[in-house]
Amino acid sequence: MAVVKLHVKKDDLVMIVAGKDKGKSGKVLRVMPDKGRVLVENLNLIKRHTRPSRSSNEGGIIEKEAPIALSNVQLLCQGCNKPARTGLRVLEDGSKVRFCKKCNEIVNN
């Protein structure tokens, strides 16, 4: 399988641009590059029905985050405070940084 180029990393602030949680933002908890999906904190919640077992005595309905497709999230730029597409830029010292294509501000890595 080919390596997929991702525009988001763990702990990035992203906004959901499509789906039931459109317009909401949150922190990326986990990135799954092989599946092209991300887990965003407290968004895209699903209900999981569990029965009591030896490890967890209480059963019931548990809410947890479900993965969201990478194409449905955009990085939130701190400069313009809007979801924006990002590009890569190489600085003078040779390090690569992401930048906002709307305001040309460098996004924290």
N, CA and C of each residue as an Amber inpcrd file, in Angstrom:
protein
   327
   0.8400000  -1.1820000   0.0000000   0.0000000   0.0000000   0.0000000
   0.8850000   1.2460000   0.0000000   0.5020000   2.2440000  -0.7640000
   1.2820000   3.4760000  -0.8850000   1.1210000   4.3470000   0.3620000
   2.1600000   5.1230000   0.6490000   2.1080000   6.0420000   1.7700000
   1.2410000   7.2380000   1.3870000   0.2630000   7.5730000   2.2450000
  -0.6630000   8.6490000   1.9680000  -0.1380000   9.9340000   2.6040000
  -0.1490000  11.0340000   1.8520000   0.2860000  12.3300000   2.3710000
  -0.8720000  12.9540000   3.1390000  -0.6590000  13.2050000   4.4220000
  -1.7280000  13.7100000   5.2760000  -1.5600000  15.2020000   5.5420000
  -2.6830000  15.9070000   5.6840000  -2.6400000  17.3360000   5.9650000
  -2.8940000  17.6450000   7.4320000  -3.1880000  16.6180000   8.2350000
  -3.3960000  16.8260000   9.6710000  -2.5060000  15.8750000  10.4630000
  -2.1910000  16.2980000  11.6900000  -1.3960000  15.4840000  12.6040000
  -2.1430000  15.3550000  13.9190000  -1.6440000  14.4900000  14.7840000
  -2.2210000  14.3430000  16.1150000  -2.0880000  15.6700000  16.8670000
  -3.0900000  16.0030000  17.6650000  -3.1720000  17.2290000  18.4800000
  -3.4290000  18.4960000  17.6610000  -3.7040000  18.3880000  16.3660000
  -4.0910000  19.5460000  15.5620000  -5.5340000  19.9290000  15.8800000
  -5.8620000  21.2080000  15.7350000  -7.2400000  21.6670000  15.8430000
  -7.8460000  21.6430000  14.4510000  -8.9350000  20.8970000  14.2680000
  -9.5650000  20.7780000  12.9570000 -11.0400000  21.1340000  13.0440000
 -11.6170000  21.4950000  11.8890000 -13.0520000  21.7340000  11.7880000
 -13.6270000  20.7280000  10.7960000 -14.7940000  20.2020000  11.1180000
 -15.4620000  19.2590000  10.2210000 -16.2220000  20.0580000   9.1750000
 -15.9920000  19.7530000   7.8950000 -16.5920000  20.5210000   6.8050000
 -17.7160000  19.7680000   6.1030000 -17.9720000  18.5010000   6.4830000
 -19.0590000  17.7350000   5.8770000 -19.5450000  16.6880000   6.8680000
 -20.8260000  16.3460000   6.7860000 -21.3900000  15.3140000   7.6440000
 -22.2840000  15.8850000   8.7270000 -22.6600000  15.0180000   9.6660000
 -23.6290000  15.4190000  10.6940000 -23.0740000  16.4340000  11.6810000
 -21.7580000  16.4950000  11.8440000 -21.1290000  17.4370000  12.7670000
 -20.4900000  18.6170000  12.0460000 -20.9990000  18.9530000  10.8740000
 -20.4390000  20.0430000  10.0680000 -20.4120000  21.3560000  10.8430000
 -19.2650000  22.0460000  10.8000000 -19.1170000  23.3210000  11.4800000
 -18.5310000  23.2200000  12.8800000 -18.4670000  22.0170000  13.4400000
 -17.9070000  21.8390000  14.7790000 -16.3940000  21.6100000  14.6750000
 -15.6830000  21.9720000  15.7310000 -14.2360000  21.7910000  15.7150000
 -13.7800000  21.0530000  16.9600000 -12.6110000  20.4230000  16.8540000
 -12.0610000  19.6670000  17.9680000 -10.6210000  19.2780000  17.7070000
 -10.0310000  18.6030000  18.6790000  -8.6290000  18.2040000  18.6180000
  -8.5230000  16.7970000  18.0540000  -7.5340000  16.5480000  17.1980000
  -7.3140000  15.2290000  16.6170000  -6.6940000  14.3280000  17.6790000
  -7.3560000  13.2080000  17.9620000  -6.8540000  12.2560000  18.9440000
  -5.9560000  11.2100000  18.3010000  -6.3180000  10.7930000  17.0870000
  -5.5920000   9.7060000  16.4270000  -5.7330000   9.8460000  14.9210000
  -4.6440000   9.5560000  14.1980000  -4.6610000   9.5930000  12.7370000
  -4.4320000   8.1730000  12.2310000  -5.2720000   7.7340000  11.2880000
  -5.1380000   6.4000000  10.7010000  -4.8170000   6.5390000   9.2130000
  -3.5290000   6.6800000   8.8530000  -3.1730000   6.9280000   7.4560000
  -3.5110000   5.7710000   6.5200000  -3.4770000   4.5400000   7.0310000
  -3.7870000   3.3880000   6.1750000  -5.2540000   3.3600000   5.7630000
  -6.1370000   3.8920000   6.6170000  -7.5670000   3.9320000   6.3080000
  -8.0200000   5.3030000   5.8100000  -7.1560000   6.3270000   5.9420000
  -7.5130000   7.6750000   5.5220000  -8.5550000   8.3100000   6.4230000
  -8.4300000   8.0710000   7.7280000  -9.4150000   8.5640000   8.6820000
  -8.7370000   9.1590000   9.9080000  -9.4990000   9.9870000  10.6460000
  -9.0120000  10.5860000  11.8950000 -10.0810000  10.4720000  12.9680000
  -9.6350000  10.4420000  14.2340000 -10.5390000  10.5090000  15.3770000
 -10.4580000  11.9110000  15.9510000 -11.6020000  12.5770000  16.0790000
 -11.6370000  13.9300000  16.6230000 -12.3640000  13.8850000  17.9610000
 -11.7960000  14.5840000  18.9450000 -12.2870000  14.5610000  20.3150000
 -13.7340000  15.0570000  20.4090000 -14.6040000  14.2380000  20.9960000
 -16.0200000  14.5320000  21.2520000 -16.8370000  14.8540000  20.0070000
 -16.4260000  14.3870000  18.8400000 -17.1980000  14.5940000  17.6090000
 -17.4270000  13.2580000  16.9110000 -18.4920000  13.1960000  16.1050000
 -18.9050000  11.9860000  15.4050000 -19.1110000  10.8440000  16.4070000
 -19.8750000  11.1250000  17.4630000 -20.0970000  10.1460000  18.5210000
 -21.0840000   9.0770000  18.0780000 -20.7750000   7.8300000  18.4780000
 -21.6810000   6.7120000  18.2300000 -21.9940000   6.0570000  19.5620000
 -23.1020000   5.3340000  19.6140000 -23.4850000   4.6380000  20.8400000
 -23.1480000   3.1520000  20.6840000 -22.4590000   2.6100000  21.6870000
 -22.0730000   1.2060000  21.6680000 -22.7680000   0.5260000  22.8350000
 -23.5450000  -0.5170000  22.5290000 -24.2600000  -1.2510000  23.5720000
 -23.3630000  -2.3900000  24.0590000 -23.0600000  -2.3940000  25.3590000
 -22.1760000  -3.4160000  25.9180000 -22.9080000  -4.1880000  27.0070000
 -22.5680000  -5.4500000  27.1420000 -23.1340000  -6.2400000  28.2270000
 -22.1010000  -6.3920000  29.3320000 -22.5740000  -6.6440000  30.5410000
 -21.6370000  -6.7910000  31.6530000 -20.6890000  -7.9760000  31.4340000
 -19.4200000  -7.7930000  31.7830000 -18.4430000  -8.8700000  31.6520000
 -17.5640000  -8.8730000  32.8980000 -16.5930000  -9.7570000  32.9380000
 -15.7180000  -9.8350000  34.1030000 -14.8610000  -8.5720000  34.2370000
 -14.4120000  -8.0340000  33.0980000 -13.5560000  -6.8470000  33.1710000
 -14.3470000  -5.6030000  33.5560000 -15.5350000  -5.4200000  32.9490000
 -16.3820000  -4.2770000  33.3180000 -17.7190000  -4.8130000  33.8180000
 -17.9700000  -4.6070000  35.1010000 -19.1850000  -5.1570000  35.7160000
 -20.4440000  -4.4920000  35.1970000 -20.3360000  -3.2240000  34.8170000
 -21.5130000  -2.5090000  34.3400000 -21.6410000  -2.6040000  32.8330000
 -22.8100000  -2.9460000  32.3920000 -23.1060000  -2.8960000  30.9700000
 -23.8100000  -1.5850000  30.6810000 -24.3320000  -1.4430000  29.4760000
 -25.0810000  -0.2420000  29.1600000 -24.6730000   0.3470000  27.8350000
 -25.0270000   1.6050000  27.6520000 -24.7520000   2.2800000  26.3900000
 -23.5830000   3.2350000  26.6000000 -22.5350000   3.0460000  25.8220000
 -21.3350000   3.8680000  25.9120000 -21.2370000   4.7200000  24.6520000
 -20.9630000   6.0160000  24.8240000 -20.7430000   6.8860000  23.6670000
 -19.2610000   7.0130000  23.4230000 -18.8450000   6.8070000  22.1600000
 -17.4340000   6.9610000  21.8280000 -17.2920000   7.5730000  20.4430000
 -16.0830000   8.0880000  20.1630000 -15.8350000   8.7350000  18.8850000
 -15.6570000   7.6890000  17.7840000 -16.1850000   7.9930000  16.6120000
 -15.9870000   7.1540000  15.4390000 -15.0530000   7.8940000  14.4770000
 -14.2920000   7.1490000  13.6720000 -13.3810000   7.8130000  12.7310000
 -14.1280000   8.6120000  11.6640000 -13.5150000   9.7240000  11.2330000
 -14.0600000  10.5940000  10.1910000 -13.0890000  10.5610000   9.0230000
 -13.5960000  10.5910000   7.8080000 -12.7380000  10.6110000   6.6290000
 -11.8850000  11.8740000   6.6050000 -10.6430000  11.7430000   6.1890000
  -9.7120000  12.8710000   6.1410000 -10.2200000  13.9990000   5.2500000
 -10.9590000  13.6510000   4.2090000 -11.4510000  14.6720000   3.2890000
 -12.5350000  15.5390000   3.9150000 -13.0990000  15.1040000   5.0410000
 -14.1720000  15.8490000   5.6950000 -13.6860000  16.7500000   6.8190000
 -12.3630000  16.8420000   7.0250000 -11.8270000  17.7410000   8.0530000
 -10.8060000  18.6810000   7.4200000 -10.7550000  19.9140000   7.9670000
  -9.7610000  20.8930000   7.5350000  -9.0950000  21.4740000   8.7650000
  -7.8060000  21.7660000   8.6250000  -7.0250000  22.3440000   9.7070000
  -7.5050000  23.7560000  10.0050000  -7.6280000  24.0960000  11.2950000
  -8.0100000  25.4500000  11.6950000  -6.7490000  26.2930000  11.8090000
  -6.7170000  27.4010000  11.0760000  -5.5780000  28.3140000  11.1100000
  -5.7380000  29.2520000  12.3050000  -4.6600000  29.4310000  13.0980000
  -4.7290000  30.3390000  14.2370000  -4.6860000  31.7970000  13.7860000
  -4.0870000  32.0670000  12.6290000  -3.9820000  33.4330000  12.1370000
  -5.3090000  34.0110000  11.7110000  -6.0210000  33.3050000  10.8210000
  -7.3000000  33.8280000  10.3310000  -8.4920000  33.1840000  11.0410000
  -8.2360000  32.2050000  11.9280000  -9.2630000  31.5450000  12.7290000
 -10.3620000  30.9100000  11.8740000  -9.9960000  30.3970000  10.7110000
 -10.9270000  29.7480000   9.8040000 -10.3240000  28.4320000   9.3330000
 -11.1750000  27.4900000   8.8760000 -10.6160000  26.2710000   8.2870000
  -9.9750000  26.6180000   6.9480000  -8.7840000  26.1010000   6.7180000
  -8.0680000  26.4760000   5.4990000  -7.2610000  25.3010000   4.9700000
  -7.0190000  25.3320000   3.6720000  -6.1110000  24.3700000   3.0620000
  -4.6970000  24.7770000   3.4330000  -3.8160000  23.8030000   3.4830000
  -2.4370000  24.0830000   3.8750000  -1.4740000  23.6440000   2.7900000
  -0.3170000  24.2740000   2.8020000   0.7560000  23.9110000   1.8940000
   2.0230000  23.6930000   2.6900000   3.0550000  23.1610000   2.0290000
   4.3420000  22.9500000   2.6680000   5.3280000  23.9920000   2.1850000
   6.1460000  24.4720000   3.1020000   7.1550000  25.4670000   2.7730000
   8.4520000  25.0600000   3.4620000   9.5810000  25.1950000   2.7590000
  10.8800000  24.8870000   3.3460000  11.5220000  26.1960000   3.7890000
  11.8900000  26.2760000   5.0730000  12.5070000  27.4790000   5.6260000
  14.0090000  27.5010000   5.3130000  14.6780000  28.6200000   5.6630000
  16.1040000  28.7810000   5.3750000  16.9530000  27.7230000   6.0820000
  16.5280000  27.3130000   7.2780000  17.3010000  26.3190000   8.0300000
  17.0470000  24.8890000   7.5340000  16.1880000  24.7340000   6.5130000
  15.9410000  23.4170000   5.9130000  14.7620000  22.6780000   6.5070000
  14.0890000  23.2580000   7.5010000  12.9460000  22.5730000   8.1030000
  11.6820000  22.8380000   7.2870000  10.8070000  21.8310000   7.2560000
   9.5460000  21.9560000   6.5310000   8.4570000  22.3950000   7.4960000
   7.6440000  23.3560000   7.0910000   6.5260000  23.8150000   7.9040000
   5.2710000  23.8960000   7.0380000   4.1180000  23.7830000   7.6950000
   2.8440000  23.9550000   6.9950000   2.4280000  25.4130000   7.0830000
   1.7920000  25.9060000   6.0130000   1.3080000  27.2870000   6.0360000
  -0.1220000  27.3340000   5.5180000  -0.8620000  28.3230000   5.9940000
  -2.2560000  28.5350000   5.6030000  -2.2650000  29.1800000   4.2200000
  -3.0510000  28.6400000   3.3070000  -3.1070000  29.2010000   1.9540000
  -3.9950000  30.4360000   1.8620000  -4.7560000  30.7270000   2.9540000
  -5.5980000  31.9290000   2.9580000  -4.8160000  33.1550000   3.4010000
  -4.0690000  33.0130000   4.5130000  -3.3930000  34.1950000   5.0790000
  -1.8630000  34.0870000   5.0870000  -1.3140000  33.0070000   4.5170000
   0.1370000  32.7760000   4.4540000   0.8010000  32.6960000   5.8260000
   0.0260000  32.4660000   6.8700000   0.5670000  32.3200000   8.2290000
   1.1020000  30.9050000   8.4130000   2.2150000  30.7710000   9.1360000
   2.7810000  29.4440000   9.3940000   1.9450000  28.7760000  10.4800000
   1.5170000  27.5380000  10.2190000   0.7140000  26.7780000  11.1580000
   1.6640000  26.0090000  12.0620000   1.3790000  25.9980000  13.3790000
   2.2990000  25.3370000  14.3050000   2.4510000  23.8650000  13.9780000
   3.6820000  23.3710000  14.0820000   3.9330000  21.9530000  13.8190000
   4.0810000  21.2560000  15.1070000
